[in-house]
Every structure is written in structure tokens, then in C-alpha cells.
Amino acid sequence: MSSSLPINQGPDLTAPTPQNTPLQHAPITAGLSRPTVPDITESDEPEEDGPDTTDLQGALAGLVHGRLAGLLGKSSGYVENLPTEVKRSLEGLKGLQVKQTALQNQYKMECLELEKKYLDLNKPLYERRLAIITGTANPTPEEIQAGEEQSLKDDPSYEKLSTDSSDTAPIPEFWLTALRNHVGTSETITDRDAGALKHLVDIRITYTTPKPGFKLTFVFSSNEYFENEELEKTYYYQEEVGYSGDFLYDRAIGTTIKWKEDKDLTKEFEIKKQRNKNTNRTRLVRKARPAESFFNFFTPPVPPTQESIDNDEIDEDVLDELDEKLEMDYQLGEDIKEKIIPKAVDYFTGKALEYDMMDEDDDDYEDIDDDDDED
């Protein structure tokens, strides 16, 4: 490959431009610009009385990186100065890409229709699952046999159940356990939430029309916490797919929970003693403050308007924090849709945790210093 590279171009080498510079760190900061042949500073012999150039090299690296980063998003004039004939070819390529984008939109929409089709095919199985969980119906011998065959496949040491009794029973706290065995949802469930989530009977999914998206419905039995029989969370996608070819999150809408008196799990109450400045009389006042709770899921963060972003009306740190909350909220909804609902029994037994751990990339983790760990 190196034989095709021009190596004797003299001092007039073209500097990197936004068109030919990748959106990554400059090679000098990534440690890729070191010479392939060791120089004197790489010798095994200690350097005597030599100046410490570490700080200088770091400063130069930062300077080069800063200047290259400053080029991103700015035109170097390269494209503008191309011959007209080349520009016409370039515009033709853009025209082809318009058609590619249209096909990608069509592809994603058809995938969505396919998801709807198979959800309809799964509905009778989900209804059957609900009946077995609640004990309104017993599993058939064929269903039990198929389950045991799968258990034996997963674990060769599995011992089949006794056939002396044909009795079956509802499965207590099925959905609470399943949610607690998912890494994302478990972090949102507090001990206070568990009392309410014990009454969770089912989690269902439907797709929205005409705007693309999906709705999660949490069905509850009668309980002492809230009056709603169902709590819903709807996620909407943008009308067109994004640059990566996937649907882009638009916004989410949740149910307003009708909490019973003193049962709002999203708030903590404290009693404060106040004194009247004039009469010196005292009184007790109860004040509420926001609390961590799974049920905050139904009050999703609101994305900022493009206008407020363009006008710099939102502080950058606040915007970053909101961005993170929106991403986490959307990911949680996708996990419930794609993982917990279809694989609920695997999350109840804990089997799904093995696969969740396999999906995690080592690159997602970084070493923690002892000082950070103590903090």
C-alpha cells in the first residue's frame, strides 16, 4: 500500500481540512505519531542533564489538537474550489443519497409494520401467560413438559418435577421480581415502591398510529396507593429516521397518577415547626420534597425546544443533565419493550441476567481509583 503514496512532495504538503480530517482526536494526541525507529530518547540508557520536554510536548499536542478541532464544521474552501464538472458529479452523488435515505425510511417503516404483525401473533401467548401468572388458568401438561425440556437444556442437572400432584398455583410478585432482575429498572425501584409493585398484574405493549411509537401499559390490581387501574407511558418517534438509519426519539407522555392520601411514592414528607413572629405561637407544617421512585417513570423529562437551545436560554450544564435524563428514560422504555415484556419469565428466574452481562462491552467500564472508590 505504501508504494502508492507520494513521498517526495517537498514542503508544499496540503494541510488537513474538514473534508479529509476524521472527527477523532488528532494522531499526535492519540500516540500515533511516534517514529517507528527509536530515537535517542527511547534508548535504555538514562539521559544525563537533559531538559524535561514532557510539559512542552503536552503543550504542543494540545495546541495542534486545538487548531485541528477548530477546523471542524468550517469550510477550508476545498469543495468550493473544485472544477464545475466535479461539482456536478458531487451533486449527482447527493441525489443518489436522497434516494438511499428514502429507501432507508421505507425499510424502517416496514420493519415497524413487521413488529406490529408479530405482536398480534404473540398476543394470545401473552394472554395465556397472564392467566397462568394470576392463577386463573393452569398450565397444560404439554406446556409443563416443554418448559422442563427447556430447563434441562439450560441446566443438565435439572431434576424434573414430581408427577404425584397436578396442582398449580399463581406466581406471587412475578412482575416485581422480573423488574428487580433487570439492571436498569432495578436501580429505580425503592423499598417503598415494592409495596405498590406487588400489585402489578401485567405489562403490555401497543404501537401508536399515525405517529410512529409505542405505548407501555402497566396493569394493577386494586391497591392502597393509587386509584388508577392502569398506568401508561407512550414514546413517540420522529417522523423520519435519523442519519444513522434508526428512529429518533421525539418525546414521551405518561399517565397522571391519582395518589391516595399520604401515599404518593414520588414525594417524601417532613414535619417542620414554625413560629409566628408576632404572636410567638407555633405550628406544625408538613412539607413535601421530590423522592426517588420507580413511579417517576410516568413523569418523563420534557425535551427543550429548539428555539430555547438556539437562543442559549438553557445553561449548558443543565442541558447536558437533561440530555442524560432523556437518554436514560428512552433506554428504559426500550428495554421494557424489547427485553422485559417478551422475556419476562427469564427475568423472573434470573436467567436473562446472564445474557445481559454478555451484552455488556468491557469498553463500557473504566478502572476506578482508590480515592474515587472511597468518595
N, C-alpha and C positions, 0 to 999 in steps of 0.2 A: 504493500500500500504506500510505503514511504517514497517509492520511486516516482510516483506520480505527483509528488508535492514540489512546487517551485522553491528551491532553497537558496538561489543566488539572486535575490531581488534587490539587494542593497538596502540603503536606508529608507526607501520610499514605500515601506510596507503599509498596507491600509490598516488603520486603527479599527478596533471593534466598533460595530454600530448596533443600534437596536434591532436591525434586521438579522444580523448574524451572531448576536450575543445571546446565549440562552438565559432564561430567567432563573439563574442559580448564582451561588457565590462565585466570585472570580477565582480562577485556579490558584492564584497566589495565596488566598486565604484558606483554600481547601488543602494546601500542602501538595499541590500537583505540579508546582513549577520548580521543584528541586532538580538540580542537574543529575543526569544518570551516571556520571562519573564522579566519584568522591573528590572533593576539593580539599584543600589543606585543613579547613576547619572540621572536616569529618574524619581526620586522622585519629588513630588511637592514642597518639602522643599528646600530652596536655599542652595547651597553649600557654606560652610564657609571656607575661606582661602584655597580653593582647587586650584591646579595648572590648568591653562587653557591648555587642551590637544587638542584643535581644530587643531592647526597647526601640532602637532605631528601625529594625526590621518590622516590628509590630506597627510602628507609626506609619512606615511606608506602605505596609499591607493595607492598613485602614484607609490611607489616602487614595490608593489605587481602587480599592473596593468602593469607596465613596463616590469617586468620579464615574466609575462604570455604572453604579447604581443610579447615578443622576441621569444617565443616558436613557434609562428605561422609560418608555412612554413618550419619548421625544424623537422627532424625526431627524435623521442625520442628512437628509437630502438625497440618499441613495436611490430610493424608489422614484422620487420626483424627477430625478435627472436621467432616468432610463430613456432610451430612444422610444419614439411613439409606437413603433412596431412591437417592441417588447411590452409596452404598456397595454396594447390591445390584447396581446396574449394573456397578460396578467388579469385583465378584466374578464376574459373568457373563462379563466380558471375560477374566478369568483362566481361567474354564472353557473358553472358546474356545481360549485359548492352549495349554491342556493338550492339546487335540485336534490343534492345529497341531504341537506338539512330537512327538506320537505319529506323525503323518504324516511328519515330518522323519526320525525314526528309521527308519521303514519305507522311506523313499526311499533313505537311505544304505545300508541292508542290501541293498536290491535292486540298488543300484549295485555293491556288493561282489560280489553274485552274477553281475552282468554282467561284471565284471572277471575272475572265475573262468572264465566261459564263453569269453571271448576269449583267455585264457591257454591254454586247451585247444586252441583253434584255431591258436594260434601255436606250440605245441609241436613239430609236425612241421617247421616252418621253423627253429626253434632247433636241432633235431637235425641238420638239413641244414647249418646254419651251422657247427656243431661239427665235422662231417665235413670240410667244406672247410678250416676253420682248421687242423685237425690233419693234413690231407693224406690221410685215409683214403678220401676220395672227391674226384673232380674236378668242378668246376662244369660244367654243361651249356652248349652254345653259346647256348641261349636265355637262360640266366641271365647269361652274359657280355654278350650283346647288350643285355639290359635294363639291366645295370649301366653299360655305355658310353653308352647313351641318357641315363641319369640324369646321368652325368659331363658330357656335352655340354650338358645343360640347365643344370647348375650353372656350367659354365665353357665358353662358346662357343669358346674357343681350344683346348679339349681335343683331342688327336690320338688317334685310335683305335689299338688295339694291332695289331701285325703278325699276319697270319694264316698266316705261314710255319711257325709251330710251334704245336702244340696242347698242349705240355707245361704242366703246372701244378705248384705246389709248396705245402707247408704255409706258414702265415704265422707267422714267429717272433715271440715276445714279444707276441702280439696283445693279451692282456688287460692285461699290464703297461703297454703303451703307451696303451691305452684309459683305464686308471685314472689314468695320469700326465697325460692330457689333460683330466681333469675337475678343475675348480678346487678342489673340496672334498677329494677323495681325494688329489690330488697333494701337498697340504700335509702329509699324514700319512705319505707314503712316503719313507723314508730310503734312502741308498745301500746300506746293509746289507740292507734289505728287498728290494731289487731282485733279489738273487740267489735268494731264495725265490720271489718273484712271477713269475720267469721260468718256473716250473713250474706256474703257474696255467693250467688247461686250459679251464675253463668256469665261469660264474656262472649259477645257476639260481634261480628263484623258485617257491614254492608258497604256497598260502593255508592258514591254520590253521583247524581246527574242533574243538570247537564254539565256542571263544572266538575272536572275530574278530582277525585279524592276518595276518602274512606271514612266511615263512622264506626267508632267503638262503643258498644252498649254494655254497661255493667248492670246486671240484673240482681236485685237484692230482695231477700225476704223481709218481712216486717221486723223492724228493729227499734231500739230506743234512741237512736242517734239522729236520724232524719226521716222526713216523710216521703221522700222520693222512692218509688219502686224501681226506677231506672235512672242511672247517671250516664250521660253521653258525652263523647269527645269527638269532634269532627275535624279532620285535617283536609285542607284544600291544597291542590297543586296549582301552579301557574298553567295557563292555557297551552303554552308551548314548552317543549323540553329545553333544557339548558345547553350550554356549549359542550358539556361533557356527554350529552346524549341521554341524560336522565331527567325525570321530572324534578322540578324545583319546588320547594316548599313555599307556599304563599302565606297561609295563616291558619289558625286553629280556633275553634269555638267550643266552649264547654258548657255544661249544664249548671244552672244556679242551684246550689244545694239548699234545700229548705231544712235547716237545722232545727232540732227541737231545743227547748230552753236549756241553756247551760251545757249543750252537747257539741258545740262547734269545735271540731278537732283541729281546725286550722288556726285557732286562736288560743292563747293562754291568758288567764285572768289573774290579776293580782289585786289585793285589797290595800288601799292606801288611806292613811289617816290624815285628814286636813283640818286646819284650824282657821276659824273666821277671824280676820284681823280686827274687826270692830267689836264683836260680841264675845270673842275668845271661846266661843263654843266649838266643839269638834264634831266631825262626822266621818263616816267610813265611805269611801268611794271605790267602786270596782272598775278597774281599767283593763282593757284588752290590748294585747300586742300579738303580732303575727307569730305563728308557730310552725315548725317543720311538720309536714304531714303528707301522706300519700294523696290526700284529697285535694291538695293544691294542684294536682294534675288537671283538675277540671276548671282551673282558673289559669289558662295559659298566658305566657308573656305576650304582649302586643308588639308587633314589629313597628319600628319607627317609619314615618312617611319619608319618601324620597326627598320631598321638599325640605323637611326638617334637617335631613342629612346634608343636603346641598347648601343650606343656609348656616351650617355649623351651629345649629340650635342645641345640639346634644353634645355633652362633653365626651371626649374620645374614650376615656376610661369607662364611662357609663355605657357608651355604645359597645365597647368590647365585652363588657359584662352581660349586656342584653343579648349580644350575638351568641355568647356561650350558652345562655339560658335557652334561647330559641333552638339552638342546635341540639341540646340535651333533651328538650321537650319533644322535638320531632323524632329523635332517635328512639326515645322511649315508646312513642306511638308505633313506630315501625317495628320495634322488637315485639310488642304485644301482638301486632298484626301478623308478622312473619314467623314468629317463634312460639310465643306462649300459647296462642289460640290453637294452632294446628298440632302442637306437640305438648299439650297440657299434661298428659299422663306422664311423659318423660320428665317434665319439670317437677311434678308431684313426687316421683320416685327419686329424683336427683340424677337420673341418667343423662339428662341434657347438659348438665354441668360439665361432663367430660368433653363434650363436643364444643361447648362454649370456650373452654380452656384451650382446645386445639385451634380454634379460630383466631385466638389472640396471637399477635406477632410480637416476637422479642423486641423488635424495634419500637414498640409502643411503650417500653419501660426504660427507665434510666436508673443508674445507681444513686442511692441516697447516702449522702454524707452522714457521719455520726451526729454532727451538730444539727443537721436538718431533722434527723430522726428524733433527737431529743426535743426539738422545738415542736 
